[in-house]
Amino acid sequence: MSSSFEKLDFIIEKIEDIESFKVRYKSIEDLLNDVMGYDATLMSLLQIGETLNKLREEPFAEKLPIKGTYDVRNFIAHDYEGVNKMIIEDIIRTQLPKLKQIILDIKNY
């Protein structure tokens, strides 16, 4: 079983994977319109949500958007065809940078 800090490191790794996917494409829209880019991005988001959910009992859990990310994870896992690309684009643009900063702050505490 990995420690909570290893789980946080894993989440950072998945966020950085998505950041690297963005670099390979001209835009987030191009990333999400490419089958492999889209699938890889959704899998990373699924893993982020699943891992964050495992941290819900940690003392720092109230600082993390666990419910929202787990809701995204569930939607991806159970309604893959119904995923709204505009929501995923917003997550990539605004929510992941915030999550990354929260985790870095927790780790530096």
Buried (B, 14 or more C-beta within 10 A) or exposed (E): EEEBEEBBBBBBEBBEBBEEBBEEBEEBEEBBEBEEBBEBBBBBBBBBBBBBBBBEEBEBBEEBBBEBBBEBBBBBEEEEEEBEBEEBBEBBEEBBEEBBEBBEEBEEE
